[in-house]
Amino acid sequence: MNADRERLVALLLERSFRVGDFVLSSGARSRFYIDCRTTTTHAEGQAVVGRLGLAALRAAGLAPDAVGGLTLGADPVAYSIAHASWIAGDPVHAFTVRKEPKAHGTGKRVEGCFQAGDRVVVVEDVITTGGSALRAIEAVEAEGGQVLAVLSLVDREEGGREAIEARGYPVHALVGVGELLEFSK
């Protein structure tokens, strides 16, 4: 494991991973909860996520025009990758997918650096059922984008990856929940 990946796991365990009894957004109960925003909005967390996310895209042979996903969890992940890409001299821009189109202005669901024809990677903080990523994919494709893959910070390993892949989109995760459970002991 490289130093950035080790640090990401440590930050997730320290800042984001909780054991207890939780109700997830899907309505399911879980014995653990992962609030990645407490890592992805942390200054060091952003730097680490950006470098690792960009490296994962490149290792997968992906060269998107932009990265983004459903607000709010995907936003800091996308912005971190965009920032890291600029520093690396290989820009990948960022966008945000609204949960609902706004009722004023242009009424767009996809905001930021995105235009029809862009090749994009949809990002997520945590994949559980895959529903958020699939909603983001539908919005991007409805506005003319081409989705290359999905990149998640954490895969809860509860079928979300399989649901997304069943729709034809490769999934790449920086960390699996099994790893967090193993290191949290």
Buried (B, 14 or more C-beta within 10 A) or exposed (E): EEEBBEBBBEBBBEBBBBEEEBEBEBEEEBEBBBBBBBBBBBEEBBBBBBBBBBBBBBEBEBEBBBBBBBBEBBBBBBBBBBBBBBEBEEEBBBBBBBEEEEEEEEEBBBBBBBEEEBEBBBBBBBBBBBBBBBBBBBBBEEBEBEBBBBBBBBBBBBEBBEBBBEEEBBBBBBBBBEBBBEBBE
